[in-house]
Amino acid sequence: MSMDGQVRWKTGEEPPFVRGGSILVDGLLLSTDGNKMLYLIEPDPSGFKPLASAQLLEEGTNWAPLALADGKLLIRDQKQLKCVVVAPRSR
C-alpha cells in the first residue's frame, strides 16, 4: 500500500500473507506469510517480486513481529524462537 492507503499490489492466494510480520531492510521486505515461510521481497508498485524464500517456522499460526539487530533476524512461531543471520545485499 502507498502511504495514502492505495493498494499497490496483492499476492492473491499464493502466498496468502494473512497475518505475517514484515520489516523493511536495506530497501527490501522480509515478510512471513503467517504460516511457515519467510520471504525476501523487492518492493515494486508493478507487482509482487519475491527474491527468495525459506521455511523457517513450523506450520501453524505465526504472526509475531520480526526484529532485526546487527544483521540477525529474530523470528518465532508458537513453539520456538530462531535467530537467523541475514547477509547484507550486494551492491
C-alpha positions as CSV (number, residue, x, y, z in Angstrom):
1,M,0.0,0.0,0.0
2,S,1.1,3.5,-0.5
3,M,1.3,6.0,2.4
4,D,-2.2,7.3,1.5
5,G,-3.8,3.8,1.7
6,Q,-3.9,2.9,-2.0
7,V,-3.3,-0.8,-2.8
8,R,-0.2,-1.1,-5.0
9,W,-0.2,-4.9,-5.5
10,K,-1.6,-8.1,-4.0
11,T,-0.3,-11.6,-3.9
12,G,-3.7,-13.2,-4.2
13,E,-4.0,-16.8,-3.0
14,E,-0.3,-17.8,-3.2
15,P,1.4,-16.9,-0.9
16,P,-1.6,-15.7,1.2
17,F,0.2,-13.3,3.7
18,V,-2.7,-13.4,6.0
19,R,-1.2,-12.4,9.3
20,G,2.6,-12.4,8.9
21,G,5.0,-9.8,10.1
22,S,7.1,-7.6,7.8
23,I,10.2,-5.5,8.2
24,L,11.9,-3.2,5.7
25,V,15.7,-3.9,5.5
26,D,18.1,-2.1,3.1
27,G,15.2,-1.4,0.7
28,L,13.8,-4.9,0.7
29,L,11.0,-6.5,2.7
30,L,11.4,-9.5,4.9
31,S,7.9,-10.9,5.4
32,T,6.4,-14.0,6.9
33,D,3.2,-15.5,5.4
34,G,1.5,-16.0,8.8
35,N,2.2,-19.8,8.5
36,K,5.7,-21.2,8.0
37,M,7.6,-19.2,5.3
38,L,9.9,-16.2,5.3
39,Y,10.1,-14.2,2.0
40,L,12.6,-11.7,0.8
41,I,10.6,-9.3,-1.5
42,E,11.6,-6.4,-3.7
43,P,9.0,-3.7,-3.1
44,D,7.7,-2.7,-6.5
45,P,4.4,-1.0,-7.3
46,S,4.1,-3.0,-10.5
47,G,3.7,-6.3,-8.7
48,F,4.8,-9.0,-6.2
49,K,8.5,-9.7,-6.7
50,P,9.8,-12.4,-4.4
51,L,13.6,-12.7,-4.5
52,A,14.0,-15.7,-2.1
53,S,12.0,-17.8,0.4
54,A,12.7,-20.3,3.2
55,Q,10.7,-22.4,5.5
56,L,11.9,-21.3,9.0
57,L,8.8,-22.0,11.1
58,E,6.6,-24.9,11.9
59,E,3.3,-24.9,10.1
60,G,0.6,-23.1,12.1
61,T,-0.5,-19.6,13.1
62,N,2.6,-17.5,13.2
63,W,2.1,-13.7,13.3
64,A,4.7,-12.4,15.7
65,P,6.6,-9.2,14.7
66,L,10.0,-9.6,13.3
67,A,13.1,-7.9,14.8
68,L,16.5,-7.2,13.3
69,A,19.7,-6.2,15.1
70,D,23.3,-6.3,13.9
71,G,22.4,-8.5,10.9
72,K,20.5,-11.0,13.0
73,L,16.8,-11.6,12.4
74,L,14.6,-12.8,15.3
75,I,11.6,-14.9,14.1
76,R,9.3,-17.0,16.1
77,D,6.3,-19.3,16.0
78,Q,4.2,-20.7,18.8
79,K,6.9,-23.1,20.0
80,Q,10.3,-21.7,19.1
81,L,12.4,-18.6,18.6
82,K,15.1,-18.5,16.0
83,C,17.9,-16.2,15.2
84,V,18.9,-16.1,11.6
85,V,21.9,-14.2,10.2
86,V,20.8,-12.0,7.3
87,A,23.5,-11.3,4.8
88,P,23.8,-7.7,3.5
89,R,22.7,-7.1,0.0
90,S,25.4,-7.0,-2.7
91,R,25.8,-3.6,-4.3
